[in-house]
Amino acid sequence: MAAVDFLIRADGSDELGLGHVNRCLLLAGELRALGCRTTLAVTDTSLARRFLEGAEVLFLPPDAGPEFLPPADIAVVDLYRYDAAFYRALGNISRKIAMFDDTAFIVPPGVGAVINTGPNVLPSQYPARVKAICGPAYLPIRPEFQRTRGGPEGQDAFLCLGASFLPAETARLARVALGACSCRIHVVSAATASELHRAGCPDSPRLLLHAVPAPLPQLIAASKFALCSAGSIFFEIAAMGVPACCCCLAENQRRISAALAELGAALSLGMFDEFTDSELAQSIIVLDTDPETRRRLSGRAASLCDGNGAQRLASELMAWRKEP
């Protein structure tokens, strides 16, 4: 296998969603635009195949190790893996290793740079031996979310928990939202309409169900507020200037959600199984009926990321590559 400048390793599935693959695809595009030979390697799943259709990707068999990867000057890892053996093996085919870390603050031996795009994250939270690239200014955002602007003055509501298959969770949010607000609600889910209905989603003309993939920017732009998870989808909504109420679907989102609330950039419900329907309904009522709250959240959320994160991140990695 021919050597490359950058090797980017990420995964996407019904369980993981597509946030890791999405940001790595955008990073790979920026590195290629800078003239770098770049390979994006992803475990072969049906969800990843659909999302990456037409993209330049190396699909890997399940549980593929570094022996399936090309030699690289720099390897960038976006997997929730912290075992030393994996990074030792990766170090045999790459000169330097960088890794994405959302909340664990663990840096395995052999990793020389860490990328954490979460809010309120400081380089000082990582060991001094590593280069820490921190903050949502480095968060890759898909171009279509930069080109389309929304705001707090829309007419509808938007509901999406990312690309993971979560019919029961989506149905719960849709059911409560239907009773708490009077506007139409665009519901985007990896589940089909019949799967959502079986999970308890009401059949209502005010609930407009859209299957993944859907025209997300257009649906978000039409909405005055959003209900979402505290993952990549939140930051895409934020970049468009639409206020949101977010919840955590995985432990790694707990810190992100708390930081967003602390910054006044979102209403935060916490972990999905820890808030009540009443608490959810109250947050929806605030977003639906309080224009000032929507404007405040919109402004603070939009200030977190300007859509140029992928370019900044690629430039930082290029500069790090030149360091000894």
C-alpha positions as CSV (number, residue, x, y, z in Angstrom):
1,M,0.0,0.0,0.0
2,A,1.4,3.4,-1.0
3,A,2.4,5.7,1.8
4,V,0.3,8.9,2.5
5,D,0.8,12.2,4.2
6,F,-2.2,11.9,6.4
7,L,-4.2,8.8,7.5
8,I,-7.5,9.5,9.2
9,R,-9.3,6.6,10.9
10,A,-12.9,7.0,12.0
11,D,-16.1,4.9,12.3
12,G,-19.8,5.4,11.9
13,S,-22.7,3.1,12.7
14,D,-26.3,3.0,14.0
15,E,-24.8,2.9,17.5
16,L,-22.1,5.6,17.1
17,G,-23.9,7.8,14.6
18,L,-22.0,9.8,12.0
19,G,-20.5,12.6,13.9
20,H,-17.0,11.1,13.9
21,V,-17.1,10.2,10.2
22,N,-18.6,13.6,9.3
23,R,-15.9,15.7,10.9
24,C,-13.1,13.5,9.5
25,L,-14.5,13.7,6.0
26,L,-14.4,17.4,6.2
27,L,-10.9,17.4,7.6
28,A,-9.7,15.1,4.9
29,G,-11.2,17.4,2.3
30,E,-9.3,20.4,3.7
31,L,-6.0,18.5,3.9
32,R,-6.4,17.3,0.2
33,A,-7.1,20.9,-0.8
34,L,-3.8,21.8,0.8
35,G,-2.1,19.2,-1.4
36,C,-1.7,16.4,1.1
37,R,-2.1,12.8,0.1
38,T,-4.8,11.8,2.6
39,T,-6.6,8.5,3.2
40,L,-9.9,8.4,5.2
41,A,-10.4,4.8,6.5
42,V,-13.7,3.8,7.9
43,T,-15.2,0.5,9.0
44,D,-17.6,-0.8,6.4
45,T,-21.2,-0.4,7.7
46,S,-24.4,0.2,5.8
47,L,-24.9,3.6,7.4
48,A,-21.3,4.7,6.7
49,R,-21.7,3.5,3.1
50,R,-24.8,5.6,2.5
51,F,-23.4,8.7,4.1
52,L,-20.0,8.4,2.3
53,E,-21.4,7.6,-1.1
54,G,-19.2,9.1,-3.8
55,A,-16.5,10.1,-1.3
56,E,-12.9,8.9,-1.5
57,V,-12.8,6.4,1.3
58,L,-11.0,3.2,2.2
59,F,-13.6,0.9,3.7
60,L,-12.3,-1.7,6.2
61,P,-13.6,-5.0,7.4
62,P,-14.9,-5.2,11.0
63,D,-12.1,-5.2,13.7
64,A,-9.4,-4.3,11.1
65,G,-6.1,-3.4,12.7
66,P,-3.3,-1.1,11.5
67,E,-2.1,-3.8,9.2
68,F,-5.0,-2.9,6.9
69,L,-3.9,0.7,6.7
70,P,-1.3,2.5,4.5
71,P,1.9,3.9,6.1
72,A,1.5,7.6,6.9
73,D,3.5,10.5,8.1
74,I,0.6,11.6,10.4
75,A,-2.2,9.3,11.6
76,V,-5.4,11.0,13.0
77,V,-7.6,8.7,15.1
78,D,-11.3,9.4,15.7
79,L,-12.3,6.3,17.6
80,Y,-13.2,5.8,21.3
81,R,-10.1,3.7,21.7
82,Y,-7.5,4.3,24.4
83,D,-5.7,1.0,24.6
84,A,-1.9,1.3,24.4
85,A,-1.5,-1.7,22.1
86,F,-3.6,-0.2,19.3
87,Y,-1.5,3.0,19.3
88,R,1.8,1.0,19.5
89,A,0.7,-0.9,16.4
90,L,-0.3,2.4,14.7
91,G,3.0,3.9,15.6
92,N,4.7,1.2,13.5
93,I,3.2,2.6,10.3
94,S,3.1,6.4,11.2
95,R,5.6,9.0,12.4
96,K,3.2,10.9,14.5
97,I,-0.3,10.2,15.9
98,A,-3.1,12.7,16.7
99,M,-6.4,11.7,18.2
100,F,-9.9,13.3,18.7
101,D,-11.0,13.2,22.3
102,D,-14.4,14.5,23.2
103,T,-14.4,14.2,27.0
104,A,-12.2,11.4,28.4
105,F,-9.0,13.5,28.7
106,I,-7.0,10.3,28.3
107,V,-3.9,10.4,26.1
108,P,-2.4,7.0,25.4
109,P,1.4,6.6,25.0
110,G,2.5,7.4,21.5
111,V,-0.1,10.1,20.9
112,G,1.5,13.5,20.3
113,A,-1.5,15.7,19.7
114,V,-5.1,15.8,20.9
115,I,-8.1,17.5,19.2
116,N,-11.0,18.4,21.5
117,T,-13.6,20.7,19.9
118,G,-15.8,20.9,22.9
119,P,-16.8,24.2,24.6
120,N,-14.9,25.3,27.7
121,V,-12.0,22.9,27.0
122,L,-8.5,24.2,27.7
123,P,-5.1,22.9,26.5
124,S,-4.0,22.9,30.2
125,Q,-6.4,20.0,30.8
126,Y,-4.0,17.7,28.8
127,P,-0.5,16.6,29.6
128,A,2.2,19.2,28.7
129,R,3.9,16.6,26.4
130,V,1.1,16.8,23.8
131,K,-0.1,19.5,21.5
132,A,-3.7,20.2,22.5
133,I,-5.9,21.7,19.8
134,C,-9.0,22.8,21.7
135,G,-12.3,24.5,21.4
136,P,-15.3,24.7,18.9
137,A,-13.3,27.1,16.7
138,Y,-11.7,23.9,15.4
139,L,-15.0,22.1,14.8
140,P,-15.6,21.0,11.2
141,I,-19.0,22.1,10.0
142,R,-20.5,21.0,6.7
143,P,-20.5,23.8,4.1
144,E,-24.3,23.6,3.5
145,F,-24.8,24.7,7.1
146,Q,-22.6,27.7,6.6
147,R,-24.3,28.8,3.4
148,T,-27.9,28.5,4.8
149,R,-28.9,30.9,7.6
150,G,-31.7,30.4,10.1
151,G,-32.6,32.3,13.2
152,P,-35.0,32.5,16.1
153,E,-37.8,34.0,14.0
154,G,-38.8,30.9,12.1
155,Q,-42.2,29.3,12.1
156,D,-41.6,25.6,12.8
157,A,-39.7,23.4,15.2
158,F,-36.9,20.9,14.3
159,L,-36.2,17.6,16.1
160,C,-33.2,15.4,15.4
161,L,-31.0,13.1,17.5
162,G,-28.4,12.6,14.8
163,A,-28.0,9.6,12.5
164,S,-28.2,6.9,15.2
165,F,-31.2,4.5,15.1
166,L,-33.2,5.9,18.1
167,P,-37.0,5.4,17.4
168,A,-38.1,5.3,21.1
169,E,-36.1,8.3,22.1
170,T,-37.2,10.3,19.0
171,A,-40.8,9.3,19.6
172,R,-40.7,10.5,23.2
173,L,-39.4,13.9,22.2
174,A,-42.0,14.2,19.4
175,R,-44.9,13.2,21.7
176,V,-44.0,15.8,24.4
177,A,-43.2,18.5,21.8
178,L,-46.6,18.0,20.1
179,G,-48.4,18.7,23.4
180,A,-46.1,21.6,24.5
181,C,-46.1,23.8,21.4
182,S,-48.6,24.7,18.6
183,C,-46.2,24.9,15.6
184,R,-45.4,22.2,13.1
185,I,-42.4,20.0,14.0
186,H,-40.0,18.6,11.5
187,V,-38.8,15.2,12.9
188,V,-35.6,13.8,11.2
189,S,-34.7,10.2,12.2
190,A,-32.8,7.1,11.0
191,A,-36.0,5.2,11.8
192,T,-38.9,5.0,9.3
193,A,-42.3,6.5,10.0
194,S,-43.7,3.1,10.8
195,E,-40.9,2.4,13.2
196,L,-41.5,5.7,14.9
197,H,-45.2,5.1,15.2
198,R,-44.6,1.6,16.7
199,A,-42.3,3.3,19.2
200,G,-45.1,5.7,20.3
201,C,-44.8,8.7,18.0
202,P,-48.2,10.2,17.5
203,D,-49.8,10.4,14.1
204,S,-50.5,14.1,13.7
205,P,-50.5,16.5,10.7
206,R,-48.2,18.8,12.8
207,L,-45.5,16.1,13.0
208,L,-43.7,16.1,9.6
209,L,-41.5,13.0,9.5
210,H,-38.3,12.9,7.4
211,A,-36.0,10.0,6.9
212,V,-32.2,10.3,7.0
213,P,-30.8,11.7,4.7
214,A,-33.0,14.8,4.7
215,P,-32.5,18.4,3.6
216,L,-31.4,19.4,7.1
217,P,-30.3,23.0,6.4
218,Q,-33.6,23.9,4.8
219,L,-35.6,22.3,7.6
220,I,-33.5,24.0,10.3
221,A,-33.8,27.3,8.6
222,A,-37.6,27.1,8.7
223,S,-37.6,26.5,12.4
224,K,-37.6,29.0,15.4
225,F,-36.1,26.4,17.7
226,A,-34.6,22.9,17.7
227,L,-34.6,19.8,19.9
228,C,-31.4,17.8,19.5
229,S,-28.6,15.8,21.0
230,A,-25.5,17.4,22.4
231,G,-23.4,16.1,19.5
232,S,-22.4,17.3,16.0
233,I,-26.0,18.1,15.1
234,F,-26.2,20.8,17.8
235,F,-23.2,22.7,16.4
236,E,-24.6,22.5,12.9
237,I,-27.8,24.0,14.2
238,A,-25.8,26.6,16.2
239,A,-23.8,27.6,13.2
240,M,-27.1,28.5,11.5
241,G,-28.2,30.7,14.4
242,V,-31.2,28.6,15.5
243,P,-31.7,28.2,19.3
244,A,-31.8,24.7,20.7
245,C,-32.6,22.6,23.7
246,C,-30.2,19.6,23.8
247,C,-30.0,16.3,25.7
248,C,-27.3,13.7,26.2
249,L,-27.6,10.3,24.5
250,A,-24.1,9.1,25.7
251,E,-21.8,9.8,28.6
252,N,-19.4,11.7,26.4
253,Q,-22.1,14.3,25.7
254,R,-22.7,15.1,29.4
255,R,-19.8,17.5,29.7
256,I,-20.6,19.2,26.4
257,S,-24.2,19.7,27.3
258,A,-23.3,21.2,30.7
259,A,-20.7,23.5,29.1
260,L,-23.3,24.8,26.6
261,A,-25.7,25.6,29.4
262,E,-23.0,27.3,31.4
263,L,-22.2,29.5,28.3
264,G,-25.9,30.3,27.8
265,A,-25.7,28.7,24.3
266,A,-28.4,26.1,24.8
267,L,-31.1,24.9,27.2
268,S,-29.7,21.6,28.5
269,L,-31.8,18.7,29.8
270,G,-28.9,16.4,30.8
271,M,-28.9,12.7,30.2
272,F,-31.9,11.3,28.3
273,D,-33.1,9.0,31.1
274,E,-32.7,11.6,33.8
275,F,-35.1,14.3,32.8
276,T,-38.9,14.1,33.0
277,D,-41.5,14.8,30.3
278,S,-42.6,17.7,32.4
279,E,-39.1,19.2,32.4
280,L,-38.8,18.7,28.7
281,A,-42.2,20.3,28.1
282,Q,-41.3,23.3,30.1
283,S,-38.1,23.9,28.0
284,I,-40.1,23.6,24.8
285,I,-42.7,26.1,26.1
286,V,-40.0,28.6,26.8
287,L,-38.5,28.2,23.4
288,D,-41.9,28.4,21.7
289,T,-43.2,31.4,23.5
290,D,-40.2,33.6,24.6
291,P,-38.6,35.4,21.6
292,E,-36.0,37.1,23.8
293,T,-34.7,33.7,25.1
294,R,-34.6,32.4,21.5
295,R,-32.6,35.5,20.4
296,R,-30.1,35.2,23.4
297,L,-29.5,31.5,22.8
298,S,-29.2,32.0,19.1
299,G,-26.5,34.7,19.4
300,R,-24.4,32.8,21.9
301,A,-24.6,29.5,20.1
302,A,-23.7,31.1,16.8
303,S,-20.6,32.7,18.4
304,L,-19.2,29.3,19.2
305,C,-18.3,28.2,15.6
306,D,-18.0,30.3,12.5
307,G,-17.9,27.4,10.0
308,N,-14.1,27.6,9.4
309,G,-13.1,24.9,11.9
310,A,-12.0,22.4,9.3
311,Q,-9.6,24.9,7.7
312,R,-8.2,25.9,11.1
313,L,-7.7,22.3,12.1
314,A,-6.0,21.3,8.9
315,S,-3.6,24.3,9.3
316,E,-2.8,23.3,12.8
317,L,-2.1,19.7,11.8
318,M,0.1,20.9,8.9
319,A,2.1,23.1,11.3
320,W,2.5,20.2,13.8
321,R,3.6,18.0,11.0
322,K,6.6,20.3,10.4
323,E,7.6,20.2,14.1
324,P,10.4,17.7,15.1
